[in-house]
Amino acid sequence: MERPDELEGMLGVPVFAVVPRSQNQLRLQENVMLRRRGLHVLAQTSPEDIAVEGVRNLCTSLQLSLDQAENNVVMITGSRPDSGKSFLSVNLSALVASAKKRVLIIDGDMRRGDVHSHFGITHQPGLSDMLSGRRSAVDDPARRAAGSRRACERHAAFASVRAPHEQSASRRCSRN
């Protein structure tokens, strides 16, 4: 397939955006895989990259389609490893957060979860610990710390998303 309309015709669902791979993206992904410290978010390090423009288009399309939705939950999933789920989640959340909206990312990868690495956050007990009962959400210090605005700004993964009715239709994902 070469065009989005071919995919739409075959699957019967709309294509909101096309996000191409870029050399900058591949370099950042290598840094994550090598566990190098630092911020590895393309939308922050290379905001004019063609892949970031594709994520911006997706962000705008999602905002328009979620305008009338009952909730504002977006799930990004895929059937194979390395299909871009983490890249898309991390960069979409960065663009939404740059528009002064709160974002919650839940890394549901029980085997190779690495979303925290993109933000330069060290591995901490997470979703599998909560689900298995080894950790309680009520007793979790990260959850308590998330109550402060400063903690939310430092750890973008601990904030929450505003309801669609609170968003202005004229606000879109901003350029950095």
Residue frames as a rotation matrix with the C-alpha (Angstrom) as fourth column:
MET 1
0.584 0.812 0.000 0.00
0.812 -0.584 0.000 0.00
0.000 0.000 -1.000 0.00
GLU 2
-0.486 -0.811 0.326 1.25
0.824 -0.550 -0.138 3.41
0.291 0.201 0.935 -0.84
ARG 3
-0.648 0.322 0.691 -1.59
-0.208 -0.947 0.246 5.80
0.733 0.016 0.680 -0.03
PRO 4
-0.912 0.308 0.270 -3.79
-0.270 0.044 -0.962 6.26
-0.308 -0.950 0.043 3.05
ASP 5
-0.067 0.962 -0.265 -6.99
-0.967 -0.128 -0.221 6.05
-0.246 0.241 0.939 0.98
GLU 6
-0.157 -0.051 -0.986 -6.01
-0.519 0.854 0.039 2.51
0.840 0.518 -0.160 -0.11
LEU 7
-0.928 -0.228 -0.293 -5.76
0.135 0.527 -0.839 1.48
0.346 -0.819 -0.459 3.54
GLU 8
-0.654 0.751 0.085 -9.07
-0.579 -0.426 -0.695 3.18
-0.486 -0.504 0.714 4.37
GLY 9
0.040 0.686 -0.727 -10.77
-0.966 0.213 0.148 1.33
0.256 0.696 0.671 1.53
MET 10
-0.367 -0.279 -0.887 -9.34
-0.215 0.954 -0.211 -2.01
0.905 0.113 -0.410 2.56
LEU 11
-0.885 -0.081 -0.458 -10.07
0.398 0.379 -0.836 -1.73
0.241 -0.922 -0.303 6.29
GLY 12
0.035 0.969 0.244 -13.11
0.604 -0.215 0.767 0.54
0.796 0.120 -0.593 6.22
VAL 13
0.546 0.068 -0.835 -11.71
0.776 -0.418 0.473 2.86
-0.317 -0.906 -0.281 8.90
PRO 14
0.959 -0.153 0.238 -10.33
-0.020 -0.876 -0.483 6.38
0.282 0.458 -0.843 8.56
VAL 15
0.069 -0.979 -0.190 -6.61
0.954 0.120 -0.276 7.11
0.293 -0.162 0.942 8.52
PHE 16
0.847 0.296 -0.442 -6.05
0.469 -0.806 0.361 10.13
-0.249 -0.513 -0.821 10.77
ALA 17
0.649 -0.700 -0.300 -2.39
-0.690 -0.707 0.155 10.72
-0.321 0.106 -0.941 9.93
VAL 18
0.805 -0.566 -0.178 0.72
0.356 0.701 -0.618 9.30
0.475 0.434 0.766 8.33
VAL 19
0.790 -0.589 0.171 3.80
-0.497 -0.451 0.741 9.36
-0.359 -0.670 -0.649 10.56
PRO 20
0.727 -0.571 -0.381 7.00
-0.103 0.458 -0.883 8.60
0.679 0.681 0.274 8.65
ARG 21
0.675 -0.628 -0.387 10.16
0.683 0.335 0.649 7.32
-0.278 -0.703 0.655 10.32
SER 22
0.860 -0.463 0.216 13.08
-0.306 -0.806 -0.507 9.72
0.408 0.369 -0.835 10.53
GLN 23
0.081 -0.929 -0.360 16.80
0.296 0.368 -0.882 9.43
0.952 -0.035 0.305 11.22
ASN 24
-0.497 -0.219 0.840 16.43
-0.621 -0.586 -0.521 11.53
0.606 -0.780 0.155 14.37
GLN 25
0.516 0.774 0.367 13.73
-0.842 0.378 0.386 9.15
0.160 -0.508 0.846 15.62
LEU 26
0.762 -0.269 -0.589 15.93
0.117 0.952 -0.284 6.11
0.637 0.147 0.756 14.97
ARG 27
-0.332 -0.926 0.183 18.82
0.027 -0.203 -0.979 7.75
0.943 -0.320 0.092 16.84
LEU 28
-0.268 0.306 0.914 16.64
-0.909 -0.395 -0.134 8.48
0.320 -0.866 0.383 19.86
GLN 29
0.802 0.589 -0.095 15.27
-0.543 0.787 0.292 4.93
0.246 -0.182 0.952 19.83
GLU 30
0.309 -0.790 -0.529 18.83
0.271 0.607 -0.747 3.60
0.911 0.088 0.402 19.84
ASN 31
-0.550 -0.494 0.673 19.58
-0.429 -0.524 -0.736 5.78
0.716 -0.694 0.076 22.88
VAL 32
0.281 0.735 0.617 16.56
-0.954 0.145 0.261 4.29
0.102 -0.662 0.742 24.68
MET 33
0.871 0.060 -0.488 17.63
-0.126 0.987 -0.103 0.74
0.475 0.151 0.867 23.77
LEU 34
-0.040 -0.974 -0.222 21.17
0.348 0.194 -0.917 1.44
0.937 -0.114 0.331 25.01
ARG 35
0.544 0.416 -0.729 19.64
0.810 -0.035 0.585 2.86
0.218 -0.909 -0.356 28.22
ARG 36
-0.623 -0.712 0.324 21.37
0.622 -0.702 -0.347 6.22
0.474 -0.015 0.880 27.81
ARG 37
-0.239 0.504 -0.830 20.13
0.801 -0.381 -0.462 8.83
-0.549 -0.775 -0.313 30.24
GLY 38
-0.911 -0.085 -0.403 18.33
-0.058 -0.942 0.329 11.95
-0.408 0.323 0.854 29.15
LEU 39
0.073 0.969 -0.235 15.23
-0.348 -0.196 -0.917 13.07
-0.935 0.149 0.323 27.30
HIS 40
-0.903 -0.336 0.268 14.53
0.081 0.480 0.873 10.94
-0.422 0.810 -0.407 24.21
VAL 41
0.134 0.988 0.070 11.36
0.583 -0.022 -0.812 12.58
-0.801 0.150 -0.579 22.89
LEU 42
-0.472 -0.374 0.798 11.52
0.881 -0.167 0.443 13.65
-0.032 0.912 0.408 19.25
ALA 43
0.455 0.743 0.491 8.81
0.720 -0.631 0.288 16.31
0.524 0.223 -0.822 19.69
GLN 44
0.905 -0.179 -0.387 11.09
0.189 -0.644 0.741 18.01
-0.382 -0.743 -0.549 22.24
THR 45
0.048 -0.999 -0.020 14.52
0.323 -0.003 0.946 17.45
-0.945 -0.052 0.322 20.70
SER 46
-0.935 -0.322 0.149 13.59
0.225 -0.213 0.951 17.99
-0.275 0.922 0.272 17.02
PRO 47
-0.242 0.950 -0.199 10.19
0.145 -0.167 -0.975 19.74
-0.959 -0.265 -0.097 16.89
GLU 48
0.108 0.270 -0.957 10.48
-0.824 -0.514 -0.239 20.46
-0.556 0.814 0.167 13.15
ASP 49
-0.849 -0.449 0.279 11.14
-0.266 0.819 0.508 16.81
-0.457 0.357 -0.815 12.20
ILE 50
-0.572 0.632 -0.523 8.79
-0.646 0.046 0.762 15.36
0.506 0.774 0.382 9.56
ALA 51
-0.542 0.370 -0.755 7.74
0.484 0.871 0.079 12.57
0.687 -0.322 -0.651 11.96
VAL 52
-0.773 0.257 -0.580 6.72
0.456 -0.411 -0.790 15.16
-0.441 -0.875 0.201 14.57
GLU 53
-0.735 0.536 -0.415 4.61
-0.664 -0.693 0.280 16.92
-0.138 0.482 0.866 11.94
GLY 54
-0.483 0.552 -0.680 2.83
-0.154 0.710 0.687 13.62
0.862 0.436 -0.258 11.32
VAL 55
-0.583 0.248 -0.773 2.19
0.787 0.407 -0.463 13.23
0.200 -0.879 -0.433 15.07
ARG 56
-0.858 0.294 -0.420 0.87
-0.106 -0.903 -0.416 16.83
-0.502 -0.313 0.806 15.15
ASN 57
-0.597 0.662 -0.453 -1.58
-0.652 -0.071 0.755 15.92
0.467 0.746 0.474 12.37
LEU 58
-0.418 0.415 -0.808 -2.69
0.431 0.874 0.225 12.89
0.799 -0.255 -0.544 14.39
CYS 59
-0.800 0.064 -0.597 -3.07
0.556 -0.294 -0.777 15.06
-0.226 -0.953 0.200 17.49
THR 60
-0.789 0.513 -0.337 -5.30
-0.556 -0.831 0.036 17.52
-0.262 0.215 0.941 15.65
SER 61
-0.447 0.629 -0.637 -7.38
-0.412 0.487 0.770 14.72
0.794 0.606 0.041 14.09
LEU 62
-0.535 0.217 -0.817 -7.84
0.673 0.694 -0.256 13.07
0.511 -0.687 -0.517 17.49
GLN 63
-0.880 0.209 -0.427 -8.89
0.180 -0.686 -0.705 16.35
-0.440 -0.697 0.566 19.11
LEU 64
-0.629 0.676 -0.384 -11.49
-0.770 -0.475 0.427 16.91
0.106 0.564 0.819 16.41
SER 65
-0.292 0.533 -0.794 -12.82
-0.160 0.791 0.590 13.35
0.943 0.299 -0.146 16.62
LEU 66
-0.588 0.032 -0.808 -12.83
0.730 0.450 -0.514 13.31
0.347 -0.892 -0.288 20.45
ASP 67
-0.912 0.220 0.345 -14.72
-0.272 -0.956 -0.111 16.59
0.306 -0.195 0.932 20.60
GLN 68
0.003 0.998 0.067 -18.05
-0.878 -0.030 0.478 14.73
0.479 -0.060 0.876 20.78
ALA 69
-0.303 -0.195 -0.933 -16.75
0.032 0.976 -0.214 11.56
0.952 -0.095 -0.289 22.50
GLU 70
0.777 0.617 -0.121 -18.05
0.073 0.103 0.992 10.34
0.625 -0.780 0.035 25.87
ASN 71
0.760 -0.609 -0.229 -14.48
0.296 0.010 0.955 10.17
-0.579 -0.793 0.188 27.18
ASN 72
0.762 -0.547 -0.346 -11.04
-0.647 -0.620 -0.444 11.28
0.028 0.562 -0.827 26.15
VAL 73
0.291 -0.631 0.719 -9.17
-0.255 0.674 0.694 7.98
-0.922 -0.385 0.035 26.34
VAL 74
0.590 -0.233 -0.773 -6.84
-0.779 0.085 -0.621 7.09
0.210 0.969 -0.131 23.48
MET 75
0.520 -0.448 0.727 -5.31
-0.139 0.796 0.589 3.62
-0.843 -0.407 0.351 23.33
ILE 76
0.325 -0.518 -0.791 -2.37
-0.941 -0.094 -0.325 2.98
0.094 0.850 -0.518 21.06
THR 77
0.322 -0.145 0.936 -1.80
-0.313 0.916 0.250 -0.65
-0.894 -0.373 0.249 20.27
GLY 78
0.167 -0.298 -0.940 -0.20
-0.977 0.080 -0.199 -2.85
0.134 0.951 -0.278 17.67
SER 79
0.944 0.329 -0.020 0.23
-0.327 0.943 0.061 -6.51
0.039 -0.051 0.998 16.87
ARG 80
0.581 -0.795 -0.172 4.03
0.608 0.565 -0.558 -6.58
0.541 0.219 0.812 16.68
PRO 81
0.385 -0.577 -0.721 7.03
0.636 -0.400 0.660 -5.33
-0.669 -0.712 0.213 18.61
ASP 82
-0.565 -0.767 -0.303 8.80
0.377 -0.567 0.732 -2.27
-0.734 0.300 0.610 17.21
SER 83
-0.148 0.583 0.799 5.76
0.976 -0.044 0.213 -0.99
0.159 0.811 -0.562 15.33
GLY 84
-0.650 -0.243 0.720 6.04
0.277 -0.958 -0.073 2.49
0.708 0.152 0.690 16.88
LYS 85
0.372 0.878 -0.302 3.58
0.621 0.006 0.783 2.30
0.689 -0.479 -0.543 19.77
SER 86
0.235 -0.359 -0.903 5.95
0.889 -0.296 0.349 3.79
-0.393 -0.885 0.250 22.36
PHE 87
-0.804 -0.560 0.201 7.25
0.588 -0.696 0.412 6.40
-0.091 0.449 0.889 19.91
LEU 88
-0.382 0.747 0.544 3.72
0.309 -0.451 0.837 7.51
0.871 0.488 -0.058 19.07
SER 89
0.524 0.604 -0.600 2.55
0.742 0.022 0.670 7.48
0.418 -0.797 -0.436 22.71
VAL 90
-0.070 -0.672 -0.737 5.54
0.887 -0.380 0.262 9.45
-0.456 -0.636 0.622 23.96
ASN 91
-0.908 -0.368 0.201 5.48
0.419 -0.766 0.487 12.08
-0.025 0.526 0.850 21.23
LEU 92
-0.154 0.930 0.333 1.70
0.416 -0.245 0.876 12.46
0.896 0.274 -0.349 21.15
SER 93
0.529 0.335 -0.780 1.71
0.841 -0.084 0.534 12.98
0.114 -0.938 -0.327 24.92
ALA 94
-0.443 -0.767 -0.464 4.54
0.770 -0.591 0.241 15.53
-0.459 -0.251 0.852 24.63
LEU 95
-0.823 0.177 0.540 2.58
0.301 -0.670 0.679 17.53
0.482 0.721 0.498 22.04
VAL 96
0.267 0.961 -0.073 -0.62
0.522 -0.081 0.849 17.42
0.810 -0.265 -0.523 24.10
ALA 97
0.344 -0.213 -0.915 1.31
0.910 -0.163 0.380 18.47
-0.230 -0.963 0.138 27.22
SER 98
-0.742 -0.670 0.013 2.95
0.646 -0.710 0.280 21.33
-0.178 0.216 0.960 25.30
ALA 99
-0.443 0.695 0.567 -0.56
0.166 -0.558 0.813 22.66
0.881 0.454 0.132 24.67
LYS 100
-0.758 0.016 0.652 -0.95
-0.591 -0.439 -0.677 22.95
0.275 -0.898 0.342 28.49
LYS 101
0.475 0.864 -0.165 -3.13
-0.703 0.486 0.520 19.84
0.530 -0.131 0.838 28.78
ARG 102
-0.085 -0.458 0.885 -2.54
-0.879 0.453 0.150 17.12
-0.470 -0.765 -0.440 31.33
VAL 103
0.228 0.021 -0.973 -1.58
-0.743 0.650 -0.160 13.66
0.630 0.759 0.164 30.10
LEU 104
0.265 -0.168 0.949 -1.48
-0.694 0.650 0.309 10.17
-0.669 -0.741 0.056 31.59
ILE 105
0.051 -0.304 -0.951 0.57
-0.810 0.544 -0.218 7.48
0.584 0.782 -0.218 29.86
ILE 106
0.471 0.057 0.880 0.13
-0.621 0.730 0.285 3.91
-0.627 -0.681 0.379 31.00
ASP 107
-0.312 -0.650 -0.693 2.82
-0.918 0.393 0.045 1.62
0.243 0.651 -0.719 29.63
GLY 108
0.564 0.678 0.471 0.99
-0.757 0.652 -0.031 -1.69
-0.329 -0.339 0.881 29.37
ASP 109
0.368 -0.521 -0.770 3.96
-0.476 0.606 -0.637 -3.63
0.799 0.601 -0.025 27.98
MET 110
0.899 0.085 0.429 4.44
-0.427 0.375 0.823 -6.30
-0.091 -0.923 0.373 30.63
ARG 111
0.743 -0.651 0.156 7.66
0.656 0.754 0.021 -7.66
-0.131 0.087 0.988 29.09
ARG 112
-0.274 -0.912 0.306 9.65
0.958 -0.285 0.009 -4.74
0.079 0.296 0.952 27.68
GLY 113
0.774 0.633 0.014 8.06
0.627 -0.769 0.126 -1.56
0.091 -0.089 -0.992 28.99
ASP 114
-0.280 -0.954 -0.108 10.39
0.954 -0.289 0.078 1.35
-0.105 -0.081 0.991 28.33
VAL 115
0.448 0.521 0.727 8.20
0.628 -0.762 0.158 4.45
0.636 0.386 -0.668 28.09
HIS 116
0.895 -0.137 -0.425 9.80
0.306 -0.506 0.807 5.82
-0.325 -0.852 -0.411 31.27
SER 117
-0.002 -0.991 0.136 13.20
0.780 0.083 0.620 5.76
-0.625 0.108 0.773 29.52
HIS 118
0.014 0.079 0.997 12.04
0.876 -0.482 0.026 8.24
0.482 0.873 -0.076 26.89
PHE 119
0.762 0.390 0.516 11.41
0.113 -0.866 0.488 10.82
0.638 -0.314 -0.704 29.62
GLY 120
-0.237 -0.945 0.225 14.65
-0.231 -0.170 -0.958 10.15
0.944 -0.279 -0.178 31.50
ILE 121
0.334 0.427 0.841 12.79
-0.930 0.003 0.368 8.61
0.155 -0.904 0.398 34.44
THR 122
-0.769 -0.640 0.019 14.32
-0.628 0.749 -0.210 5.58
0.120 -0.174 -0.977 36.17
HIS 123
-0.294 0.640 -0.710 12.39
-0.035 0.735 0.677 2.30
0.955 0.223 -0.194 36.28
GLN 124
-0.731 0.198 0.653 10.04
-0.682 -0.169 -0.712 2.17
-0.030 -0.966 0.258 39.26
PRO 125
-0.735 0.571 0.366 7.28
0.399 0.800 -0.447 -0.21
-0.548 -0.183 -0.816 40.35
GLY 126
-0.842 0.369 -0.393 4.48
-0.537 -0.640 0.549 0.09
-0.049 0.674 0.737 37.84
LEU 127
-0.027 0.955 -0.297 1.33
-0.958 0.060 0.281 -1.39
0.286 0.292 0.913 36.34
SER 128
0.022 0.024 -0.999 2.27
-0.108 0.994 0.021 -5.07
0.994 0.108 0.025 36.79
ASP 129
-0.897 -0.371 -0.242 3.05
0.210 0.125 -0.970 -4.40
0.390 -0.920 -0.034 40.47
MET 130
-0.639 0.740 0.212 -0.36
-0.751 -0.540 -0.380 -2.75
-0.166 -0.402 0.900 40.93
LEU 131
0.149 0.744 -0.652 -2.20
-0.825 0.457 0.332 -5.55
0.545 0.488 0.682 39.09
SER 132
-0.149 -0.295 -0.944 -0.41
0.118 0.942 -0.313 -8.30
0.982 -0.158 -0.105 41.04
GLY 133
0.837 0.541 -0.084 -1.11
0.171 -0.113 0.979 -6.63
0.520 -0.834 -0.187 44.39
ARG 134
0.063 -0.897 -0.437 2.58
0.963 0.170 -0.211 -6.09
0.264 -0.407 0.874 45.21
ARG 135
-0.943 -0.328 -0.059 1.90
0.333 -0.928 -0.168 -2.36
0.001 -0.178 0.984 45.23
SER 136
0.027 0.981 -0.194 -1.20
0.923 -0.099 -0.371 -0.35
-0.383 -0.169 -0.908 46.14
ALA 137
-0.114 -0.006 0.993 -2.17
0.692 -0.718 0.075 2.73
0.713 0.696 0.086 44.15
VAL 138
0.846 0.492 0.204 -3.29
0.182 -0.628 0.757 4.40
0.500 -0.603 -0.621 47.37
ASP 139
0.788 -0.580 -0.208 0.06
0.260 0.008 0.965 3.77
-0.558 -0.814 0.157 49.10
ASP 140
0.319 -0.696 0.644 2.19
0.942 0.158 -0.295 4.53
0.104 0.700 0.706 46.06
PRO 141
-0.030 -0.390 -0.920 4.47
0.535 -0.784 0.315 7.54
-0.845 -0.482 0.233 46.76
ALA 142
-0.917 -0.287 0.278 4.52
0.377 -0.391 0.840 8.42
-0.132 0.875 0.467 43.04
ARG 143
-0.148 0.946 0.288 0.72
0.790 -0.062 0.610 8.74
0.595 0.318 -0.738 43.11
ARG 144
0.497 0.291 -0.818 0.87
0.797 -0.527 0.296 11.00
-0.344 -0.799 -0.494 46.17
ALA 145
-0.435 -0.762 -0.480 3.64
0.424 -0.644 0.637 13.08
-0.794 0.073 0.603 44.58
ALA 146
-0.663 0.211 0.718 1.54
0.716 -0.100 0.690 13.48
0.217 0.972 -0.085 41.44
GLY 147
0.384 0.861 -0.333 -0.79
0.920 -0.390 0.051 15.71
-0.086 -0.326 -0.941 43.41
SER 148
0.194 -0.367 -0.910 1.67
0.204 -0.892 0.403 18.56
-0.959 -0.264 -0.098 43.20
ARG 149
0.958 0.196 -0.211 2.01
-0.131 -0.353 -0.926 20.51
-0.256 0.915 -0.313 39.98
ARG 150
0.215 -0.959 -0.186 5.80
-0.953 -0.248 0.176 20.45
-0.215 0.139 -0.967 40.21
ALA 151
-0.367 -0.317 0.874 5.82
-0.252 0.939 0.235 16.64
-0.895 -0.134 -0.425 40.36
CYS 152
0.566 0.651 0.506 3.51
0.357 0.360 -0.862 16.48
-0.743 0.668 -0.029 37.34
GLU 153
0.843 -0.299 -0.446 5.80
-0.528 -0.616 -0.584 18.76
-0.100 0.729 -0.678 35.38
ARG 154
-0.175 -0.968 0.179 8.87
-0.908 0.229 0.350 16.68
-0.380 -0.101 -0.920 36.28
HIS 155
-0.864 -0.052 0.501 7.15
0.026 0.989 0.147 13.35
-0.503 0.140 -0.853 35.63
ALA 156
-0.597 0.640 -0.484 4.72
-0.802 -0.458 0.383 13.88
0.024 0.617 0.787 32.75
ALA 157
-0.662 0.307 -0.683 3.55
-0.055 0.890 0.453 10.28
0.747 0.338 -0.573 33.07
PHE 158
-0.750 0.330 -0.573 1.71
0.662 0.382 -0.646 11.00
0.006 -0.863 -0.505 36.33
ALA 159
-0.801 0.513 -0.309 -0.77
-0.429 -0.851 -0.302 13.63
-0.418 -0.110 0.902 35.19
SER 160
-0.340 0.741 0.579 -4.26
0.612 0.642 -0.463 13.14
-0.714 0.197 -0.672 33.75
VAL 161
-0.860 0.027 0.510 -6.05
0.467 -0.366 0.805 14.27
0.208 0.930 0.302 30.59
ARG 162
-0.729 0.642 -0.238 -8.79
-0.413 -0.690 -0.594 16.93
-0.546 -0.335 0.768 30.59
ALA 163
-0.098 0.805 0.585 -12.27
0.524 0.542 -0.657 15.98
-0.846 0.243 -0.475 29.47
PRO 164
-0.539 -0.149 0.829 -13.04
0.841 -0.150 0.519 16.84
0.046 0.977 0.206 25.82
HIS 165
0.506 0.801 0.319 -15.73
0.767 -0.587 0.258 19.38
0.394 0.114 -0.912 26.80
GLU 166
0.630 -0.345 -0.696 -13.00
0.380 -0.644 0.664 21.36
-0.677 -0.683 -0.275 28.63
GLN 167
-0.462 -0.855 0.237 -10.96
0.601 -0.105 0.793 21.70
-0.653 0.508 0.562 25.45
SER 168
0.175 0.451 -0.875 -11.54
-0.389 -0.785 -0.482 24.55
-0.904 0.425 0.038 23.09
ALA 169
0.713 0.150 0.685 -12.08
0.495 0.584 -0.643 23.46
-0.497 0.798 0.342 19.49
SER 170
0.927 -0.369 0.062 -9.70
-0.218 -0.668 -0.711 26.22
0.304 0.646 -0.700 18.45
ARG 171
0.310 -0.855 0.416 -6.81
-0.829 -0.029 0.559 24.84
-0.466 -0.518 -0.717 20.54
ARG 172
0.898 -0.125 -0.422 -4.56
-0.178 0.773 -0.608 22.46
0.402 0.621 0.672 18.69
CYS 173
0.631 -0.756 -0.175 -1.28
0.699 0.455 0.551 20.76
-0.337 -0.470 0.816 19.47
SER 174
0.914 -0.253 -0.317 1.27
-0.289 -0.955 -0.069 23.52
-0.285 0.155 -0.946 19.50
ARG 175
0.549 -0.835 -0.027 4.71
0.340 0.253 -0.906 23.74
0.763 0.488 0.423 17.98
ASN 176
0.599 -0.425 -0.679 7.55
0.728 -0.064 0.683 24.05
-0.334 -0.903 0.272 20.47
